[in-house]
């Protein structure tokens, strides 16, 4: 994806898209089951929107028809 099309999401936006608590997201990350956060500084973390969207798509594809 070109750099100019990348969008970074902060935690509040991730929590609006994914119905999990911050702690559960952290546990999923540690287990390799959720996109990893990127540290932009000491107190700033973000996720790539495209990775969150891909993760949601994969979850929806696992639904039972």
MIZAKOL-232218 format. One record per residue (C-alpha): residue number from 1; residue in three letters; x, y, z. Coordinates in steps of 0.2 Angstrom, whole numbers. Layout:
<pts>
<pt nr="NUM" rest="ala" east="X" north="Y" up="Z"/>
...
</pts>
This chain:
<pts>
<pt nr="1" rest="unk" east="0" north="0" up="0"/>
<pt nr="2" rest="unk" east="7" north="17" up="-4"/>
<pt nr="3" rest="unk" east="13" north="28" up="10"/>
<pt nr="4" rest="unk" east="0" north="41" up="6"/>
<pt nr="5" rest="unk" east="-14" north="29" up="8"/>
<pt nr="6" rest="unk" east="-9" north="22" up="25"/>
<pt nr="7" rest="unk" east="-20" north="27" up="40"/>
<pt nr="8" rest="unk" east="-15" north="25" up="58"/>
<pt nr="9" rest="unk" east="-28" north="21" up="71"/>
<pt nr="10" rest="unk" east="-26" north="26" up="90"/>
<pt nr="11" rest="unk" east="-33" north="14" up="103"/>
<pt nr="12" rest="unk" east="-50" north="23" up="105"/>
<pt nr="13" rest="unk" east="-54" north="20" up="86"/>
<pt nr="14" rest="unk" east="-48" north="2" up="87"/>
<pt nr="15" rest="unk" east="-60" north="0" up="102"/>
<pt nr="16" rest="unk" east="-74" north="7" up="92"/>
<pt nr="17" rest="unk" east="-71" north="-5" up="78"/>
<pt nr="18" rest="unk" east="-67" north="-21" up="88"/>
<pt nr="19" rest="unk" east="-79" north="-25" up="103"/>
<pt nr="20" rest="unk" east="-65" north="-30" up="115"/>
<pt nr="21" rest="unk" east="-57" north="-22" up="130"/>
<pt nr="22" rest="unk" east="-40" north="-15" up="129"/>
<pt nr="23" rest="unk" east="-34" north="-30" up="140"/>
<pt nr="24" rest="unk" east="-41" north="-43" up="128"/>
<pt nr="25" rest="unk" east="-33" north="-35" up="113"/>
<pt nr="26" rest="unk" east="-17" north="-35" up="122"/>
<pt nr="27" rest="unk" east="-19" north="-54" up="125"/>
<pt nr="28" rest="unk" east="-23" north="-57" up="107"/>
<pt nr="29" rest="unk" east="-8" north="-48" up="101"/>
<pt nr="30" rest="unk" east="3" north="-58" up="113"/>
<pt nr="31" rest="unk" east="-4" north="-74" up="106"/>
<pt nr="32" rest="unk" east="-1" north="-68" up="88"/>
<pt nr="33" rest="unk" east="-20" north="-67" up="85"/>
<pt nr="34" rest="unk" east="-22" north="-48" up="82"/>
<pt nr="35" rest="unk" east="-12" north="-35" up="73"/>
<pt nr="36" rest="unk" east="3" north="-29" up="82"/>
<pt nr="37" rest="unk" east="3" north="-11" up="88"/>
<pt nr="38" rest="unk" east="17" north="1" up="82"/>
<pt nr="39" rest="unk" east="26" north="12" up="95"/>
<pt nr="40" rest="unk" east="28" north="30" up="88"/>
<pt nr="41" rest="unk" east="35" north="36" up="104"/>
<pt nr="42" rest="unk" east="36" north="33" up="123"/>
<pt nr="43" rest="unk" east="17" north="35" up="125"/>
<pt nr="44" rest="unk" east="10" north="34" up="108"/>
<pt nr="45" rest="unk" east="4" north="18" up="100"/>
<pt nr="46" rest="unk" east="-5" north="15" up="84"/>
<pt nr="47" rest="unk" east="-12" north="1" up="73"/>
<pt nr="48" rest="unk" east="-12" north="1" up="54"/>
<pt nr="49" rest="unk" east="-30" north="3" up="48"/>
<pt nr="50" rest="unk" east="-28" north="-10" up="34"/>
<pt nr="51" rest="unk" east="-22" north="-23" up="46"/>
<pt nr="52" rest="unk" east="-37" north="-20" up="58"/>
<pt nr="53" rest="unk" east="-49" north="-21" up="42"/>
<pt nr="54" rest="unk" east="-40" north="-37" up="36"/>
<pt nr="55" rest="unk" east="-42" north="-45" up="54"/>
<pt nr="56" rest="unk" east="-61" north="-40" up="54"/>
<pt nr="57" rest="unk" east="-63" north="-48" up="37"/>
<pt nr="58" rest="unk" east="-55" north="-64" up="42"/>
<pt nr="59" rest="unk" east="-66" north="-65" up="58"/>
<pt nr="60" rest="unk" east="-81" north="-63" up="47"/>
<pt nr="61" rest="unk" east="-76" north="-76" up="35"/>
<pt nr="62" rest="unk" east="-76" north="-89" up="49"/>
<pt nr="63" rest="unk" east="-94" north="-86" up="52"/>
<pt nr="64" rest="unk" east="-105" north="-101" up="51"/>
<pt nr="65" rest="unk" east="-117" north="-99" up="36"/>
</pts>
